[in-house]
């Protein structure tokens, strides 16, 4: 029979077990933190990160939860004052006119053939006319024999007699039948401006113009349009963008020449310039606009723009997504993220109202309130995450440090009413991400 352990042995065993319990508790905490982070990553989508909507799996897309980040705009539903309208007015000269006349009296059934007209109401139906047949212009190059020396003279296809709009098309080598500039322009509109695939663009072009073209013709339209724009328009476009007071930039992954690259966008509300390459600062500069730009640059948090000398403004939509990813992971423990998002949205509403009043800046009292709430949300976040060692707390502290460091950039839309809250370029690159 074994001897009973001594008190010292039991005390040593208890110490070993206690150390094991402490070690196991640490492992459990680390694993719980890792599981929570993996769940957060698995549940993230384009609404809580900078990922494009095309990365959201359709079979796992969940309906958006009701969130408290949205605030009432104070505007009435429907079309806002100053917004463009699509209503139509009656035209004076319609192509067809049909008169609807009563034949007999509705009361006594007497004939109204000779009755006097006492009123007339008009309604018009606007519809699409049948597709007209294509207009074919034939150019005949005539050769003549000289009666003096017998030499045959044939003019060139680039003769000045050819109208300028057809000169380049007629003079180019190839088939004797060519597609005219108006049809080419519509093909470029479908494939470039509306991002239609080649097959669908061909079908739609035939339905609209009654001109059937090959898929190869449509596949080459983008290149033809790009070369023409580069020769005649890009220099002018770059000059306009450089001189703009506010410029929006973004970049997104895309495919070009069969390889993965980045599509870079520089735009205003009315002008857009794109180029492709990697994500380096050199490629950003290669667009020929940003190195010379001296206005306000609205962008996301990508560090590749940091070398540019423009005045920088941070896109509010990106910040709201970052805050939402923190808030959704722990709504009760990360109340600062909701408070910060509410502050930004309220500041944006105040900026809109000031613009509508014709003001060029917010009053000092409103700006002071915005900054106080901004700094208060950050102080709450620092206090709530102090001493926490989870991955979510690390991400929250990183985001808080970003809001501290870049306060001027983030609140640029409130201190300068010419700067919008969101980045126009963010929506322009989405079709390339789809």
TAMO-V850371 format. One record per run of one state. SS is the DSSP state (2 for helix, 1 for strand, 0 for the rest). FROM is the first residue (numbers start at 1). LEN is the number of residues. If there is no record, write none. Layout:
ss = (SS & SS)
from = (FROM & FROM)
len = (LEN & LEN)
//
This chain:
ss = (0 & 2 & 0 & 2 & 0 & 1 & 0 & 1 & 0 & 1 & 0 & 1 & 0 & 2 & 0 & 2 & 0 & 2 & 0 & 2 & 0 & 2 & 0 & 2 & 0 & 1 & 0 & 1 & 0 & 1 & 0 & 2 & 0 & 2 & 0 & 1 & 0 & 2 & 0 & 1 & 0 & 2 & 0 & 2 & 0 & 2 & 0 & 2 & 0 & 2 & 0 & 2 & 0 & 2 & 0 & 2 & 0)
from = (1 & 7 & 44 & 53 & 56 & 104 & 105 & 111 & 112 & 143 & 146 & 152 & 155 & 164 & 172 & 181 & 194 & 198 & 210 & 215 & 220 & 221 & 233 & 234 & 243 & 246 & 257 & 259 & 268 & 272 & 278 & 281 & 287 & 290 & 293 & 296 & 300 & 303 & 306 & 311 & 315 & 316 & 330 & 335 & 357 & 364 & 386 & 391 & 406 & 407 & 411 & 412 & 416 & 424 & 429 & 430 & 434)
len = (6 & 37 & 9 & 3 & 48 & 1 & 6 & 1 & 31 & 3 & 6 & 3 & 9 & 8 & 9 & 13 & 4 & 12 & 5 & 5 & 1 & 12 & 1 & 9 & 3 & 11 & 2 & 9 & 4 & 6 & 3 & 6 & 3 & 3 & 3 & 4 & 3 & 3 & 5 & 4 & 1 & 14 & 5 & 22 & 7 & 22 & 5 & 15 & 1 & 4 & 1 & 4 & 8 & 5 & 1 & 4 & 1)
//
